[in-house]
């Protein structure tokens, strides 16, 4: 399962980064660049006006832009493929690029949008439009990405935020060496049970949480029915348009869970301030990198996270919470696990007290080792 997920994501990455390279070349052509900038500004103005009308909070317009873009690209491509019947490679390529974007930027935005949507009582839309669109990202667009409905509203909110990445969290990683590629493959293989909803379902059932167990079971049934219907219609379309996104979801969510709580402190094993990472980069779509702020105040609007970071700075200092600058979660995974360049991470670490390079390296080594129990 791990190798299948890694192989699929490698092919999609080739398209995503290849498309980015092509876009960079085309961007050097001034007429094309000017036309793109003009259309992009016009599109933004239109969505700003639309956001004022349909959203509960107009500050969520970046999420609206994502929803509109996916609705105008990925959905028509998928429907055209279903109508044509015989799988078309060019349609599959266009589908992957529309889903993941250049350099995976669209997936990053979708991940943040569905994540924050899960914490809203009625999603993004105002009451008038909520009746039609509801939780549009998770309960509709999520199918295209291999995202089981209710994984965010129940598992993320009612499981992950309750456990805060601790010992009983299905995404917990302290039993693994976070600098080991082999350990990540084991983790990636196990993560599929969370992506399919099986492990969280067992969690809710064991704790007698009937409300979330039933919700998740209904979400699992809907997604499995969708997967089965497309596979029965044409197993090749099912493979290219349903199975591939599911395996990609497994890989990317595993990366995210692997690094967001990667730096455990053996002296404070249950202090989520100590092992929840903050990463700050120039993009940071919907402030996803302020992960500790989000765990501390999950209901806080994403635009208020930078201010909240200043409020809890003292507690972060006392717990030794790790903050990295000029780095996103994908970059953290690459440097920590794939490339194992601790020197780079040491340079990007923002310590609470003055530290030289060797002290930073020692701190990172201490906080990334194998935990006190085995996953095997």
N, C-alpha and C positions, 0 to 999 in steps of 0.2 A: 504493500500500500504506500509506503514511504517513497519507494523508488518510482512508482507510477505517478505519484503526485509531483515528485521532483522532475520527472521527465516531461510531464505535461506543462508544468509552469515554465520549463526551459524553452519549449517551443513557443509558448505565448510571449515570453520575454523577448525572444528573437524578433517577433513581429512588432512588439511594443517599442523596443529600442530601435529597431530598424526603421519604423515609421517616424520616430523622433529624429533620427539622422536625416531622413528624407525631408522632413519638415524644416530642419535647420538649413538644408541646402536651398530649398525653395524660398525660405525666408530671406535669403540674400538677394532675391530678385525684387527690386524695389516696387514695381507695380503690384506684384502679388502680395508683398508685405503690407503696402498701403491699403489694398483692398481688404485684406484680412482685418487690419486694425479698424478700418471704417465700419465693417460689418459687425465686428466684436463690440465696438462702442454702441452701435445702434441696438444690438441685441441686449446689451446690459441695460440701456435706458428703458427698453421695452419691458424687461423683467423687473426692473425697479418699480415701474408703474403697476405691473401685474401683482408683484409682491404686496404692495400697499392694499390691494383689493382682496386677495385670496388667503394671505397668511395671517396667523394669529399675531405674529411678531415680525415686522418687516426686516428685522436684523437677520432673519433666516433666509434672505434672498439667495445667498450662495447655494443653499440646499435646493431651492426652487430651480435654479439654473441647471443643476445636475439632473433633477427629475425631468425637466423639459427636454434637455439634450438627449437623455437616454430614451425618452418616449418617442422622439423624432428620429432616432437612429436604430438602436438595438431592437426595439419591438417590431418596426416594419421589416427589418431584415429577417427576423425570425419568422414572421408571418408569411413573407414571400417564400422562404424556404419550405414551409409547411405546404403552401399552395402548389409549389413546383413538384414537390414529392422527392424526386431524385436529388441526393445531396450535391451541392455545388461548392467546390473548394473556395472560389472567390467570395461567395456569400459567408462562408465560415470565417475567412480571414477578416472580412469587413465586420462581422459580428464580434470577433475577439477584440479588434481595435476599438470598436464602439464601446465595448464593455470596460476594457482596461485602460484605454487611452494611451497616449504617448508617455513612455517612461512610467507606466502604471499610474499616472496621475488621476485618471478618472476613477480607478478602483479605490485609490486612497480617499478621494472625495466621497465616493459612495459609502465606504466603510465608516467615515466620520458621520455622514448624514444619517445612516441607519442606526448608528450607535446613539446619537443624540436624540433621534426620533423615539427610541425605546424609552427614554426617560420622560417623555411628554405624556400627559394623560390622554390627549387626543391627537397626537402627532403634530404636524406643522400647520395644518390648515385651520382657518377660522370655522366657526360652527356651521355656517351656511354651506361651505364646500367640504367639510369633513364628512358629511353624510355620503358623499360620492367617492371621495378620494381616500378618506380614512388614513390608515398608516401606509401610505402609498409606497414608500421605499421598501419596508420590510415585507409587507403582505402582498405586493404585486411585483415590483422590480426585482425583489430578492430572489424570486424563482429563477430568473435568468442567470444569476450569479451562483446558484447552488446553495442558497441560504434558506434553510428550513424556517418557515413561519413560526414565530414565538420563541426562536432561539435568543432573540434580543430582548423582547419584552419580559420573558420569564427567566431564561437562563442567565442572561447578562445582568439584569436588574435584580432578580430575586435569588440568584445563586452567587454569581461572581461578586457583586457588591456586598452581599451579606458576608461572604467568606474573605473578601478582599485579597484574593490570591493566596490564602492561607492553606493549611494542611488539608482541609476538606474540599477545597476548590478543585473541580475537574480539570482545570487548566494549570494546576500547580506544577512547578518545575524544579523545586529545590533538591529533589532526589537525583537530578542529573547534573553533570558537569557542563555548564553553559558555554564552555570554550571547546567542547568536543563535537565534531561533526557527526560521529557515530551516535553519540547520545541524542543529538537532535533528530537523527533518523528514527531512533526508538520513540522519541516524543512525538514526532510527526506521524508515525504509524498508529500510536495510541490516540492521537487527536481526532482521528476519523470518527471515533465513537461519540465524541462531543459534537462534531459537525453534523452527524446523522441524528443527533438527539438522544441516543441510547444511554450514554453515561449520565447526562442530566436527568433523564426520566427516572433512572434508578435512584439518583440522589433524592428527588422529590418523593418518590414512593417510599424509600427507606425512612424518611422523616415525616411521613404522614401528611405532606403538603398536597392535599387533594386538589385545590384550586389550580395550582400551577402544574400539577401532574396532568390534569384533564386538558388544560390549555395546550401544553406541549404535545400531548398525544394527538390532539386535533390538528395541530400544526404539522406533526410528523405524517399523519394520515394524508393530509392535503398534498404535501410535497411528494410523498411516495406515489400517490395516485397520478400526479403530474408526470413524474419520471416514468412510471409504467406506461402511461397513455402515449407519450412520445415514442418510447422504445417499441411499443406494439405497432404504432403507426409506421415507423421505419427505424430499425435498430441502428442504422448508420447515422441518421439525424439525431437519435437519442445519444449516441456516443459523442458526436461532434458538438452538439448544442446543449446537452444536459450533463453528461458525465464529465466532460472536460472542465466546464466551469465548477462542478462540484469538487473535483480534485484540486483545482486552483484555489478554491475557497479553503480547502483543507490545508494547503501549504501556507497560504498567506495568513490565515488566522493562527496557525501554529507559530509562525514567526512572531506575530504580534504578541501572543500570550507568552512566548518564550522570553522576550526581552523586556516587556513592560514591568515584570516583577523579577528581574534576573539577578539582582544584587542583594541576596539574603545576608543578614547579619546573624551569625550563630549565637551572639549574645542577646539578641532581641528577636527571637524567631517568630513572634506573633505581632510585631510592630509593623503595620503596613506602611507607616511613614518611612521606615528604614529600607524596605525592599521595593517600594514603588518608584519607578524612574520618571524623571522629567526630562524631556528633550526639546530643545528650542532651536528651530531652524527658520530660514527666511520665508518658507511657504506656510507650514503649520496650519493646514486648512481647518477652519473652525476650531482652532486652538487644541487640536487633538494631542499635541505634545505635553500639555499641562495635565498629565495623567494623575498625578497625586492630588492636585486641586480638585479634579473631577471625583476622585474617590472620597475626598474629604467632604465635598459639597456637591453631590451628584445632580441636584436639582438646579444648581446655579447656571445661568445662561452662559454660553460659551464665550461671549464677548467680555464677560466679567472675570474670566480666569486669570489674566495677568495681574489685575488688582488684588485678587484673592491670594495669589502667590506671595505678594508682599505682606498680607495679613498673617500668613502661617509661616513666614520665613523663620521665625524664632524656633517653632516646633520642628521644622525641617532640620535646622542646625543641630538641635539637641538629639534628634534621632539619627543624624548622619545620612539623611536622604541624599541620593546622588542626582546631580543635575549636569547635563551635557549641553554644550552650545554648538551651533553649526552642524547639527546632526539630527536626522529623523530616525524612526524606528527601523526602517529598512537598512539605513546606514549603520545603525548600531548592531544589527544582526550580522551584516557583512564583516564589520571590524571585529566583533566579539567572537563569532563562531566560525564563519567561513574562512576569513583571512587570518584570524587570531592575531591581529595587530594591536596589542595592548598599548604599545607606544602611542599610537594614534588616539586611542581612547583616553589615555592619560593626558594628552595635550588638550583634548576637548572637555575634559572634566573641569567643573567649576567647584573647587573645594571651599568649605566654609571657613577653614583656617589656612594660613599659609603652608604650602607643601611644595617640596621640590619634586622633581620627576620621579625619583626612586620611591619616594613615599606614596605618590599617587599609584604607581605600579603595584606596590605592596598592598595598598587598600583594595584595588581592583581584584588582585589575586585572592585575597581573603574572602571577598564577597561573591566570588563566582565558582567556588569549588563544589564538590559533591556534598549533599546533605547527610544527615545522620542515619538515613535508612535507604534501602535499595529499591529501585523500581523493577528489578528483574524477579 
